[in-house]
């Protein structure tokens, strides 16, 4: 679902759009992304593109975006910059979860330009068909999923500072046994 440059919204903020309004747009809605996201503290604006197409009882989403965030290393506690990016395609069921309805994906996605092929487990997310789609939140979720589980500043991370402190301040006697374990 490549987005022709002429169909991209220029300078369009990522505001929620009613699914009923989106249903009326045969080619879907296209956003060019070049802005900061309120829920993501990043060094650079998030840049990319997003397309949302209403497929009857499913919403087909395809997007890509990138930015740079500052993280704190879990080993040495120094801050470092980390690039985040994604390119993904997702189908969101409009209504109750597809599996609880007992419908096959082929029946769910009939209509529109054709039948989308996907794994039956791909329809685990759902939106209220009378509700709206929030593109900013979707882009935030996709970028947030790219955050590392363990933040490491790099292969040459010095690790924690294990040198003894310059001041040998008196230690609470209850902690003295632990201090003895630390000394060679």
N, CA, C and O of each residue as an XYZ file, in Angstrom:
736
protein
N       0.841     -1.163      0.000
C       0.000      0.000      0.000
C       0.887      1.227      0.000
O       0.854      1.999      0.959
N       1.683      1.438     -1.046
C       2.533      2.608     -1.140
C       1.682      3.863     -1.262
O       0.602      3.844     -1.852
N       2.176      4.934     -0.705
C       1.425      6.180     -0.702
C       1.963      7.088     -1.783
O       3.120      7.501     -1.708
N       1.158      7.417     -2.797
C       1.628      8.359     -3.811
C       1.831      9.731     -3.174
O       0.978     10.182     -2.410
N       2.957     10.413     -3.476
C       3.240     11.700     -2.848
C       2.104     12.705     -2.992
O       1.912     13.522     -2.091
N       1.345     12.684     -4.079
C       0.271     13.643     -4.279
C      -0.891     13.429     -3.307
O      -1.669     14.353     -3.072
N      -1.022     12.224     -2.740
C      -2.148     11.912     -1.861
C      -1.852     12.175     -0.390
O      -2.743     12.024      0.447
N      -0.625     12.566     -0.054
C      -0.280     12.812      1.330
C      -0.826     14.150      1.784
O      -0.783     15.131      1.042
N      -1.338     14.189      3.004
C      -1.798     15.451      3.565
C      -0.579     16.263      3.952
O       0.315     15.759      4.631
N      -0.536     17.493      3.536
C       0.595     18.359      3.832
C       0.325     19.103      5.135
O      -0.693     19.783      5.262
N       1.228     18.978      6.104
C       1.116     19.712      7.347
C      -0.116     19.353      8.167
O      -0.530     20.131      9.027
N      -0.702     18.203      7.919
C      -1.892     17.774      8.636
C      -1.470     17.215      9.988
O      -0.690     16.265     10.054
N      -1.977     17.796     11.057
C      -1.664     17.289     12.389
C      -2.292     15.912     12.553
O      -3.308     15.591     11.935
N      -1.667     15.117     13.391
C      -2.175     13.765     13.642
C      -3.312     13.845     14.662
O      -3.110     13.568     15.845
N      -4.476     14.214     14.213
C      -5.653     14.319     15.081
C      -6.545     13.107     14.861
O      -6.571     12.540     13.769
N      -7.281     12.708     15.904
C      -8.213     11.584     15.725
C      -9.208     11.862     14.606
O      -9.635     12.997     14.396
N      -9.567     10.797     13.893
C     -10.542     10.897     12.804
C     -11.638      9.876     13.055
O     -11.363      8.734     13.423
N     -12.869     10.291     12.855
C     -14.013      9.405     13.024
C     -13.914      8.254     12.020
O     -13.580      8.468     10.855
N     -14.203      7.050     12.472
C     -14.176      5.899     11.561
C     -15.272      6.017     10.512
O     -15.113      5.506      9.403
N     -16.373      6.675     10.833
C     -17.437      6.878      9.853
C     -16.979      7.833      8.751
O     -17.307      7.643      7.580
N     -16.213      8.867      9.136
C     -15.657      9.794      8.144
C     -14.617      9.085      7.280
O     -14.559      9.293      6.068
N     -13.802      8.252      7.911
C     -12.778      7.508      7.185
C     -13.415      6.529      6.198
O     -12.857      6.269      5.132
N     -14.567      5.994      6.547
C     -15.269      5.045      5.680
C     -15.694      5.707      4.362
O     -15.779      5.042      3.330
N     -15.957      7.007      4.404
C     -16.402      7.738      3.209
C     -15.252      8.037      2.245
O     -15.487      8.394      1.091
N     -14.022      7.894      2.709
C     -12.856      8.171      1.868
C     -12.384      6.870      1.237
O     -11.724      6.062      1.890
N     -12.721      6.668     -0.025
C     -12.453      5.399     -0.716
C     -10.976      5.028     -0.712
O     -10.632      3.857     -0.552
N     -10.109      6.006     -0.885
C      -8.668      5.719     -0.915
C      -8.035      5.805      0.454
O      -6.820      5.657      0.582
N      -8.828      6.039      1.475
C      -8.304      6.136      2.822
C      -7.744      7.516      3.130
O      -7.921      8.464      2.365
N      -7.077      7.604      4.246
C      -6.502      8.875      4.697
C      -4.996      8.697      4.792
O      -4.515      7.674      5.278
N      -4.255      9.689      4.328
C      -2.798      9.640      4.314
C      -2.263     10.835      5.099
O      -2.728     11.963      4.933
N      -1.295     10.571      5.943
C      -0.661     11.640      6.720
C       0.837     11.634      6.466
O       1.458     10.571      6.426
N       1.412     12.794      6.296
C       2.864     12.954      6.328
C       3.165     13.417      7.749
O       2.579     14.383      8.236
N       4.080     12.721      8.404
C       4.380     12.997      9.802
C       5.687     13.773      9.886
O       6.716     13.334      9.372
N       5.637     14.926     10.537
C       6.835     15.737     10.799
C       6.517     16.620     11.996
O       6.346     17.832     11.867
N       6.440     15.984     13.171
C       6.049     16.708     14.369
C       6.485     15.943     15.613
O       6.808     14.758     15.547
N       6.489     16.634     16.738
C       6.744     15.996     18.026
C       5.450     15.327     18.480
O       4.359     15.831     18.217
N       5.577     14.200     19.158
C       4.416     13.523     19.729
C       4.332     13.890     21.205
O       5.340     13.861     21.911
N       3.154     14.229     21.667
C       2.998     14.671     23.054
C       3.392     13.587     24.065
O       3.871     13.915     25.151
N       3.204     12.326     23.740
C       3.485     11.243     24.682
C       4.913     10.701     24.584
O       5.287      9.824     25.362
N       5.715     11.204     23.644
C       7.065     10.680     23.430
C       8.063     11.826     23.493
O       8.024     12.742     22.672
N       8.958     11.766     24.475
C       9.987     12.787     24.619
C      11.147     12.423     23.687
O      11.921     11.510     23.973
N      11.257     13.143     22.580
C      12.275     12.824     21.585
C      13.123     14.041     21.271
O      12.682     15.176     21.450
N      14.350     13.805     20.799
C      15.264     14.889     20.429
C      14.897     15.517     19.099
O      15.078     16.718     18.898
N      14.383     14.707     18.199
C      14.032     15.189     16.865
C      12.538     14.968     16.650
O      11.939     14.113     17.302
N      11.939     15.722     15.754
C      10.531     15.453     15.438
C      10.388     14.049     14.846
O      11.313     13.527     14.223
N       9.242     13.462     15.047
C       8.942     12.171     14.428
C       8.649     12.464     12.962
O       7.838     13.331     12.639
N       9.326     11.723     12.076
C       9.146     11.923     10.632
C       8.767     10.603      9.983
O       9.333      9.556     10.298
N       7.798     10.667      9.069
C       7.379      9.461      8.368
C       6.067      9.675      7.657
O       5.715     10.799      7.299
N       5.339      8.580      7.451
C       4.052      8.632      6.757
C       3.154      7.532      7.317
O       3.629      6.520      7.833
N       1.850      7.754      7.204
C       0.856      6.803      7.688
C      -0.331      6.803      6.737
O      -0.759      7.852      6.257
N      -0.857      5.611      6.472
C      -2.052      5.449      5.641
C      -3.048      4.600      6.411
O      -2.688      3.558      6.960
N      -4.306      5.043      6.454
C      -5.392      4.292      7.083
C      -6.503      4.121      6.052
O      -6.998      5.101      5.496
N      -6.896      2.859      5.799
C      -7.951      2.563      4.823
C      -9.033      1.757      5.525
O      -8.753      0.725      6.134
N     -10.272      2.236      5.436
C     -11.427      1.539      6.014
C     -11.817      0.411      5.069
O     -12.104      0.660      3.898
N     -11.832     -0.824      5.559
C     -12.137     -1.994      4.734
C     -13.440     -2.665      5.166
O     -13.511     -3.892      5.218
N     -14.454     -1.892      5.471
C     -15.736     -2.470      5.885
C     -15.764     -2.698      7.374
O     -16.196     -1.823      8.126
N     -15.313     -3.857      7.818
C     -15.289     -4.121      9.247
C     -13.865     -4.309      9.764
O     -13.653     -4.944     10.797
N     -12.900     -3.760      9.047
C     -11.510     -3.765      9.490
C     -10.847     -2.466      9.028
O     -11.254     -1.867      8.033
N      -9.840     -2.049      9.752
C      -9.080     -0.859      9.406
C      -7.667     -1.303      9.060
O      -6.969     -1.880      9.894
N      -7.245     -1.032      7.824
C      -5.902     -1.408      7.384
C      -4.983     -0.209      7.584
O      -5.253      0.884      7.085
N      -3.898     -0.425      8.318
C      -2.949      0.636      8.633
C      -1.578      0.260      8.120
O      -1.136     -0.878      8.279
N      -0.904      1.218      7.504
C       0.480      1.009      7.092
C       1.221      2.303      7.352
O       0.765      3.385      6.982
N       2.369      2.176      7.993
C       3.106      3.382      8.305
C       4.564      3.127      8.557
O       5.007      2.000      8.782
N       5.295      4.221      8.510
C       6.709      4.190      8.856
C       7.036      5.535      9.480
O       6.489      6.566      9.090
N       7.936      5.509     10.456
C       8.341      6.741     11.110
C       9.658      6.501     11.825
O      10.039      5.365     12.107
N      10.347      7.605     12.112
C      11.603      7.501     12.851
C      11.821      8.764     13.671
O      11.282      9.827     13.360
N      12.614      8.629     14.715
C      12.995      9.737     15.580
C      14.212      9.298     16.398
O      14.693      8.174     16.255
N      14.698     10.189     17.250
C      15.810      9.879     18.147
C      15.376     10.243     19.558
O      14.851     11.331     19.795
N      15.599      9.322     20.496
C      15.250      9.551     21.891
C      16.508      9.459     22.747
O      17.501      8.857     22.338
N      16.465     10.054     23.926
C      17.557      9.953     24.881
C      17.152      8.952     25.948
O      16.089      9.070     26.557
N      18.019      7.958     26.170
C      17.767      6.922     27.162
C      18.863      6.954     28.215
O      19.911      7.565     28.006
N      18.628      6.305     29.333
C      19.620      6.191     30.392
C      20.123      4.751     30.411
O      19.333      3.811     30.505
N      21.437      4.585     30.320
C      22.041      3.247     30.306
C      21.760      2.543     31.634
O      21.942      3.126     32.703
N      21.320      1.299     31.559
C      21.012      0.521     32.757
C      22.265      0.083     33.511
O      22.178     -0.283     34.683
N      23.423      0.115     32.862
C      24.667     -0.319     33.506
C      25.439      0.839     34.120
O      25.790      0.793     35.299
N      25.708      1.883     33.329
C      26.566      2.972     33.825
C      25.785      4.237     34.196
O      26.363      5.181     34.733
N      24.502      4.264     33.920
C      23.599      5.380     34.239
C      23.899      6.658     33.465
O      23.451      7.736     33.853
N      24.653      6.546     32.377
C      24.899      7.703     31.514
C      23.785      7.797     30.477
O      23.193      6.787     30.096
N      23.507      9.007     30.027
C      22.493      9.196     28.992
C      23.126      9.003     27.616
O      24.294      9.330     27.402
N      22.330      8.465     26.684
C      22.796      8.263     25.319
C      21.616      8.391     24.371
O      20.466      8.181     24.757
N      21.915      8.737     23.127
C      20.880      8.888     22.102
C      20.651      7.554     21.405
O      21.596      6.815     21.128
N      19.394      7.258     21.127
C      19.032      5.981     20.510
C      18.005      6.228     19.397
O      16.961      6.830     19.649
N      18.288      5.773     18.174
C      17.302      5.957     17.099
C      16.152      4.954     17.237
O      16.367      3.792     17.582
N      14.946      5.415     16.966
C      13.768      4.551     16.935
C      13.150      4.666     15.555
O      13.025      5.767     15.020
N      12.766      3.550     14.978
C      12.069      3.593     13.699
C      11.226      2.337     13.544
O      11.498      1.303     14.154
N      10.207      2.451     12.721
C       9.368      1.294     12.413
C       8.848      1.418     10.994
O       8.735      2.516     10.449
N       8.539      0.297     10.419
C       7.796      0.193      9.154
C       6.898     -1.016      9.346
O       7.380     -2.146      9.423
N       5.604     -0.783      9.423
C       4.709     -1.886      9.746
C       3.370     -1.748      9.034
O       2.983     -0.676      8.569
N       2.693     -2.871      8.972
C       1.343     -2.949      8.418
C       0.509     -3.706      9.431
O       0.924     -4.753      9.927
N      -0.667     -3.179      9.742
C      -1.522     -3.784     10.761
C      -2.978     -3.693     10.317
O      -3.383     -2.724      9.675
N      -3.753     -4.707     10.666
C      -5.184     -4.700     10.402
C      -5.883     -4.742     11.757
O      -5.617     -5.625     12.574
N      -6.782     -3.777     11.992
C      -7.515     -3.676     13.256
C      -8.983     -3.956     12.985
O      -9.596     -3.329     12.122
N      -9.537     -4.897     13.726
C     -10.934     -5.286     13.594
C     -11.813     -4.164     14.139
O     -11.504     -3.599     15.189
N     -12.877     -3.838     13.462
C     -13.825     -2.813     13.906
C     -15.044     -3.507     14.494
O     -15.920     -3.966     13.760
N     -15.097     -3.581     15.778
C     -16.177     -4.274     16.485
C     -15.576     -5.168     17.544
O     -14.424     -4.983     17.936
N     -16.341     -6.133     18.010
C     -15.810     -7.074     18.982
C     -14.716     -7.896     18.320
O     -14.647     -7.985     17.094
N     -13.869     -8.493     19.137
C     -12.769     -9.262     18.569
C     -13.280    -10.313     17.590
O     -14.299    -10.961     17.828
N     -12.565    -10.465     16.501
C     -12.976    -11.373     15.426
C     -13.102    -12.808     15.917
O     -14.018    -13.528     15.519
N     -12.192    -13.218     16.773
C     -12.223    -14.605     17.222
C     -13.471    -14.873     18.067
O     -14.034    -15.966     18.001
N     -13.909    -13.890     18.859
C     -15.103    -14.101     19.675
C     -16.355    -14.138     18.802
O     -17.367    -14.715     19.203
N     -16.302    -13.535     17.622
C     -17.423    -13.552     16.686
C     -17.480    -14.881     15.924
O     -18.506    -15.212     15.331
N     -16.385    -15.637     15.941
C     -16.350    -16.907     15.231
C     -16.281    -16.742     13.723
O     -16.675    -17.647     12.987
N     -15.787    -15.602     13.247
C     -15.699    -15.354     11.809
C     -14.313    -15.668     11.285
O     -13.314    -15.458     11.973
N     -14.259    -16.161     10.087
C     -12.988    -16.420      9.433
C     -12.455    -15.110      8.848
O     -13.248    -14.275      8.413
N     -11.132    -14.907      8.827
C     -10.580    -13.673      8.275
C     -11.006    -13.415      6.838
O     -11.154    -12.258      6.445
N     -11.210    -14.472      6.038
C     -11.616    -14.267      4.652
C     -12.990    -13.608      4.580
O     -13.231    -12.773      3.708
N     -13.895    -13.978      5.492
C     -15.236    -13.378      5.507
C     -15.195    -11.966      6.083
O     -15.956    -11.095      5.661
N     -14.321    -11.749      7.030
C     -14.234    -10.450      7.689
C     -13.821     -9.369      6.713
O     -14.364     -8.264      6.743
N     -12.874     -9.672      5.857
C     -12.253     -8.641      5.041
C     -12.735     -8.621      3.606
O     -12.034     -8.120      2.727
N     -13.920     -9.157      3.351
C     -14.472     -9.072      2.002
C     -14.877     -7.636      1.717
O     -15.196     -6.875      2.630
N     -14.861     -7.280      0.458
C     -15.268     -5.925      0.089
C     -14.064     -5.054     -0.155
O     -12.926     -5.503     -0.024
N     -14.308     -3.811     -0.511
C     -13.222     -2.905     -0.810
C     -12.494     -3.352     -2.056
O     -13.123     -3.771     -3.028
N     -11.194     -3.269     -2.040
C     -10.382     -3.617     -3.202
C     -10.141     -5.115     -3.328
O      -9.600     -5.567     -4.337
N     -10.529     -5.882     -2.333
C     -10.292     -7.313     -2.391
C     -10.174     -7.866     -0.991
O     -10.470     -7.181     -0.012
N      -9.747     -9.083     -0.904
C      -9.608     -9.745      0.381
C      -8.158     -9.641      0.822
O      -7.239     -9.939      0.058
N      -7.966     -9.216      2.059
C      -6.615     -9.147      2.620
C      -6.253    -10.511      3.178
O      -7.078    -11.156      3.824
N      -5.043    -10.951      2.938
C      -4.589    -12.222      3.476
C      -3.853    -11.960      4.780
O      -2.906    -11.174      4.820
N      -4.292    -12.622      5.848
C      -3.595    -12.489      7.111
C      -3.830    -13.669      8.009
O      -4.729    -14.483      7.798
N      -2.992    -13.736      9.020
C      -3.046    -14.772     10.025
C      -4.303    -14.553     10.891
O      -4.616    -13.410     11.223
N      -5.029    -15.622     11.262
C      -6.223    -15.443     12.096
C      -5.927    -14.732     13.421
O      -6.806    -14.070     13.972
N      -4.707    -14.862     13.934
C      -4.358    -14.194     15.179
C      -4.038    -12.715     14.976
O      -3.834    -11.991     15.951
N      -3.991    -12.261     13.737
C      -3.648    -10.870     13.449
C      -4.747     -9.906     13.886
O      -4.488     -8.712     14.036
N      -5.949    -10.390     14.089
C      -7.058     -9.515     14.465
C      -7.280     -9.526     15.976
O      -8.410     -9.697     16.433
N      -6.226     -9.346     16.744
C      -6.347     -9.359     18.195
C      -6.753     -8.002     18.745
O      -7.246     -7.928     19.870
N      -6.561     -6.927     17.989
C      -6.955     -5.599     18.435
C      -8.257     -5.212     17.770
O      -8.558     -5.648     16.659
N      -9.027     -4.387     18.462
C     -10.286     -3.950     17.885
C     -10.592     -2.515     18.291
O     -10.114     -2.031     19.316
N     -11.394     -1.845     17.474
C     -11.884     -0.498     17.745
C     -13.393     -0.511     17.636
O     -13.964     -1.328     16.913
N     -14.037      0.389     18.350
C     -15.480      0.562     18.233
C     -15.771      1.181     16.870
O     -15.233      2.245     16.565
N     -16.605      0.551     16.037
C     -16.875      1.087     14.699
C     -17.541      2.464     14.724
O     -17.518      3.173     13.718
N     -18.131      2.849     15.847
C     -18.726      4.178     15.974
C     -17.734      5.184     16.561
O     -18.060      6.360     16.724
N     -16.536      4.721     16.875
C     -15.523      5.562     17.508
C     -14.624      6.244     16.503
O     -15.033      6.570     15.388
N     -13.387      6.453     16.923
C     -12.432      7.141     16.055
C     -11.074      6.450     16.116
O     -10.801      5.645     17.007
N     -10.249      6.782     15.157
C      -8.875      6.285     15.083
C      -7.953      7.454     15.396
O      -8.071      8.524     14.799
N      -7.032      7.247     16.334
C      -6.090      8.292     16.732
C      -4.727      7.972     16.128
O      -4.011      7.127     16.665
N      -4.345      8.625     15.021
C      -3.085      8.298     14.361
C      -1.864      8.622     15.212
O      -0.863      7.908     15.143
N      -1.925      9.689     16.017
C      -0.785     10.034     16.874
C      -0.528      8.932     17.892
O       0.619      8.555     18.132
N      -1.594      8.419     18.488
C      -1.443      7.347     19.475
C      -0.913      6.066     18.824
O      -0.088      5.365     19.411
N      -1.387      5.765     17.611
C      -0.916      4.569     16.917
C       0.580      4.678     16.605
O       1.325      3.717     16.798
N       1.020      5.845     16.125
C       2.445      6.050     15.832
C       3.254      5.951     17.122
O       4.324      5.344     17.133
N       2.750      6.546     18.222
C       3.425      6.434     19.519
C       3.582      4.969     19.925
O       4.664      4.556     20.341
N       2.509      4.179     19.808
C       2.584      2.763     20.176
C       3.630      2.025     19.357
O       4.401      1.233     19.898
N       3.659      2.284     18.041
C       4.613      1.593     17.174
C       6.053      1.955     17.543
O       6.922      1.083     17.567
N       6.312      3.230     17.831
C       7.662      3.643     18.226
C       8.007      3.101     19.604
O       9.134      2.667     19.841
N       7.043      3.124     20.508
C       7.297      2.646     21.871
C       7.631      1.150     21.871
O       8.416      0.691     22.700
N       7.044      0.400     20.951
C       7.368     -1.028     20.852
C       8.814     -1.256     20.401
O       9.344     -2.354     20.571
N       9.450     -0.243     19.835
C      10.823     -0.370     19.361
C      11.856     -0.040     20.444
O      13.054     -0.217     20.225
N      11.405      0.436     21.600
C      12.348      0.736     22.681
C      13.010     -0.547     23.169
O      12.346     -1.577     23.282
N      14.302     -0.499     23.458
C      14.977     -1.715     23.935
C      14.502     -2.094     25.336
O      14.131     -1.233     26.134
N      14.519     -3.389     25.620
C      14.136     -3.865     26.944
C      15.226     -3.496     27.943
O      14.937     -3.076     29.063
N      16.482     -3.657     27.528
C      17.624     -3.284     28.354
C      18.344     -2.141     27.647
O      18.761     -2.280     26.497
N      18.487     -1.026     28.328
C      19.151      0.139     27.752
C      20.656      0.045     28.006
O      21.110      0.112     29.148
N      21.423     -0.113     26.918
C      22.888     -0.133     27.022
C      23.436      0.908     26.070
O      23.029      0.987     24.911
N      24.360      1.703     26.570
C      24.886      2.800     25.766
C      25.797      2.311     24.642
O      26.090      3.068     23.716
N      26.240      1.085     24.708
C      27.061      0.538     23.641
C      27.905     -0.619     24.132
O      27.898     -0.957     25.315
N      28.640     -1.228     23.195
C      29.490     -2.379     23.527
C      30.624     -1.985     24.462
O      31.106     -2.816     25.233
N      31.058     -0.725     24.403
C      32.163     -0.280     25.248
C      31.681      0.404     26.525
O      32.382      1.256     27.070
N      30.499      0.044     27.003
C      29.942      0.610     28.234
C      30.869      0.276     29.398
O      31.209     -0.891     29.594
N      31.286      1.284     30.178
C      32.204      1.027     31.283
C      31.562      0.288     32.448
O      32.276     -0.209     33.319
N      30.273      0.202     32.490
C      29.595     -0.463     33.598
C      29.513      0.448     34.804
O      29.876      1.622     34.730
N      29.039     -0.088     35.908
C      28.891      0.753     37.104
C      30.249      1.139     37.688
O      31.224      0.398     37.562
N      30.300      2.286     38.318
C      31.516      2.746     38.979
C      31.648      1.988     40.295
O      30.882      2.216     41.231
N      32.627      1.085     40.360
C      32.811      0.254     41.544
C      33.921      0.758     42.461
O      34.208      0.121     43.475
N      34.543      1.868     42.138
C      35.614      2.382     42.995
C      35.015      2.881     44.294
O      33.919      3.441     44.306
N      35.737      2.679     45.393
C      35.207      3.114     46.681
C      35.087      4.639     46.723
O      35.860      5.359     46.092
N      34.128      5.093     47.459
C      33.900      6.526     47.582
C      35.069      7.176     48.316
O      35.693      6.559     49.179
N      35.357      8.429     47.961
C      36.489      9.146     48.566
C      36.271      9.370     50.053
O      37.208      9.292     50.848
N      35.037      9.646     50.420
C      34.799      9.868     51.846
C      34.354      8.569     52.481
O      33.460      7.888     51.979
N      34.988      8.237     53.589
C      34.631      7.025     54.324
C      33.730      7.451     55.465
O      34.131      7.411     56.628
N      32.536      7.852     55.144
C      31.608      8.311     56.169
C      31.183      7.132     57.040
O      31.174      5.985     56.592
N      30.841      7.421     58.254
C      30.434      6.328     59.154
C      29.205      5.610     58.597
O      28.298      6.221     58.032
N      29.214      4.302     58.777
C      28.142      3.461     58.253
C      27.256      3.026     59.405
O      27.735      2.707     60.493
N      25.967      3.018     59.152
C      25.018      2.522     60.137
C      25.437      1.099     60.500
O      25.684      0.295     59.601
N      25.522      0.771     61.750
C      25.978     -0.571     62.156
C      25.148     -1.708     61.553
O      25.648     -2.821     61.395
N      23.919     -1.440     61.226
C      23.088     -2.492     60.636
C      23.567     -2.854     59.232
O      23.296     -3.954     58.750
N      24.290     -1.921     58.563
C      24.785     -2.136     57.205
C      26.270     -2.535     57.208
O      26.811     -2.826     56.141
N      26.913     -2.559     58.305
C      28.343     -2.850     58.384
C      28.679     -4.220     57.795
O      29.704     -4.371     57.130
N      27.847     -5.193     58.027
C      28.114     -6.541     57.496
C      28.161     -6.518     55.973
O      28.968     -7.227     55.373
N      27.321     -5.728     55.346
C      27.335     -5.627     53.887
C      28.617     -4.954     53.400
O      29.173     -5.350     52.376
N      29.087     -3.946     54.122
C      30.320     -3.253     53.736
C      31.505     -4.224     53.814
O      32.401     -4.173     52.972
N      31.513     -5.094     54.804
C      32.592     -6.076     54.927
C      32.603     -7.033     53.749
O      33.675     -7.484     53.344
N      31.449     -7.356     53.185
C      31.388     -8.232     52.015
C      31.995     -7.553     50.790
O      32.538     -8.224     49.913
N      31.905     -6.234     50.729
C      32.382     -5.481     49.575
C      33.908     -5.382     49.562
O      34.505     -5.286     48.489
N      34.552     -5.404     50.735
C      36.013     -5.264     50.812
C      36.694     -6.610     50.561
O      36.194     -7.655     50.980
N      37.866     -6.575     49.860
C      38.565     -7.830     49.545
C      39.183     -8.504     50.743
O      39.796     -9.562     50.608
